[in-house]
């Protein structure tokens, strides 16, 4: 049983399993292995049993180490979730001996000053925890079996077509898409996983954890996952999954016939015989219903202007600058093109210098950017990696006549970009290791380095070189991200065809509107499909000034989930400003993790706060609750981005609904979550432009409707970021150079779709660009 009543008369008679050893409170550290250890103490304080916002039972106690009362740190908080919380609340009394095994150690955001440990313990039945409680001498107590192992519960698994909003479920699914773990806007790691099952329903899950190892170990599409205690929410008519307290996962290779061995960092988990049958049935179903990608590309097969996944070994790394990092990798094959060698100081390069010299013809330099840098820095030399969505660019230095291939892992997580470290037990790693061991390095040195090869040895003869350079000059300045099976269609054919249809075209951009690029940014509602202009700062300032006349209601200050501070400004108007700091787990957070609500602030004051704190919500007081301002104003500010709601589709709810998010253990304060609990239909920033495209056969106007894919620039940040504005202008100057003749314009290769729009008079055919992005070497 996970919670047991024990009689403890002395250490020699303590009926605990022999493999458990006592851990000192002072030795507890986050990230250390506490398997087979237990913490023992006296219950000095307990809080009432409560329910979190998702309905999970929650019980909190304080344990005091009776053996070290003189120590500066002699007590610790224990947080108990789920069924164990209910059981402990029923039988636990002050003064009782309390023993915890199978716990997680979580570091607190700020160290307490009341003598308690800087970490707390989290326990749940899901995590395989066990609790032993002994009554004090005057208590009645029972004695259970000395076998203190938890009895494995029988879990119920919910098909994806039976999920309901607000529930916490267990489920199995096949991975259809995933983003490797990356650092979120806060301090947590995040992974996005889209699952399917035979019910023909799709579920996208956003998973957060401060511990990278706690996230599912997914390596490829087709893997099978088991999620326990995943929270289900409905958004825009679709179910979504997010992590909740006690979330746990197992991952299995989705290959039919592969061993059913779960991947997990947890030392304790349950896996029944009938579950093996579930995994095998999902494998068979996925084999005929999921488009599972084949083996990752080899370096010997890469081409310019390509996106691909690479399984490789890391042999060197170096910091380049604050936003990029170098990884030197090999897979035993040779790239068919000269490769870019990133210039770094020898003292900055980590790795075996002798091995790097031996592999100089086989190693390629991959430059990773932005959110991937932190993970890249942590990788160990010699580890095996799968790098997702690497981009190959064709370039040449100013003093070179022959172009070379560059390898880039761009920032962001679009198309699953990221880096995953593979264990040596992975089948792909075993295959790669065997191949690398068969490579004779002496054979690889029979010819000189690709960087110093002569033209004939690279391209066969001078004629081949000329043809190659001609092809490079004809490469499109855009990149196709899907539908590679489509062949090019002339514009004349498209114009004379009925809609709707999809086409691949090769054309030139003769003109575009609007010329003032900032005017292309609009706000779009995905529910009612409306577009509106982005309000200017004067509109926001006017609404703030109007709300400043509403006095803050003192009865709404300092609730259970936020702490309030009020002061009067020193200017002539002596305005009163009130800020409500939202707490988590009854504690205030670091500014970069804090959501605050402000009453009476000016535009300038709110901008200052948004740069310091994670989220700012302008509010005003009513008799019963705080409420949002007019939806003409942003309901949320994060950094430089203002988030707006659709007036037509939103049904604003009281601000107190935010308390459900504040109660969560892994609150990330994502705008979509905040909008959902506040009844706001979130407006999205989009680029709306009209392109006039021409080829040898005709011309047509195509509309660009894009969030961040085409320009690789977030539309939400373009209005407040001068650098991004300049970058976008440079991009358009490249696609459509001012003052150039039509024959000198570059070629754009893109997909367009035709569609019908019917008005009162007639039916009109329009065209829209999709699944196309500007090449990295352009932007």
Secondary structure, 3 states (H helix, E strand, C coil): CCEEECCCCCHHHCCCCCCCEECCHHHCCCCCCCCCEEEEEEEEEECCCEECCCCCEEEEEEEECHHHCCCCCCEEEEEEECHHHHHHHHHCCCCCEEEEECCEEEECCCCCCCCEEEEEEEEECCCCCEEEEECCCCCCCCCCCCCCCCCCCCCCECCHHHCCCCCEEEEEEEEEEEEEEEECCCCCEEEEEEEECCCCCEEEEEEEECCHHHCCCCCCCCCEEEEEEEEEEEECCEEEEEEEEEEEEEEECCCCCCCCCCECCCCCCCCCHHHHHHHHHHHHHHHHHCCCCCCCECHHHCCCCEEEEEEEEEEEEEEEECCEEEEEEECCCCCCCCECCCCCCHHHCECCHHHHHHCCCCCEEEEEEHHHHHHHHHCCCCCEEEEEEEEEEEECCCCCCCCEEEEEECCCCHHHCEEEEECCCCHHHHHHHHHHHHCCHHHHCCCCCHHHCCHHHHHCCHHHHHHHHHHHHCCCCEEECCCCCCCECCHHHHHCCCCCEEEEEEEEEEEEECCCHHHHEEEECCCCCCEEECCCHHHHHHHHHHHCCCCCCHHHCCCCCEEEEEEECCCCCCCEEEEEEECECCECCCHHHCEEEEECCCHHHHHHHHHHCCEEEEEEECCCCEEECCCCCCCEEECCEEECECCCCCCCCCHHHHHHHHCCCCCCCCHHHHHHHCCCCECEEEEEEEEEEEECCEEEEEEEEECCCCCCCCCCCHHHCHHHHHHHHHHHHHHCCCCCCHHHCCCEEEEEEEEEEECCCCEEEEEEEECEEECCCCC
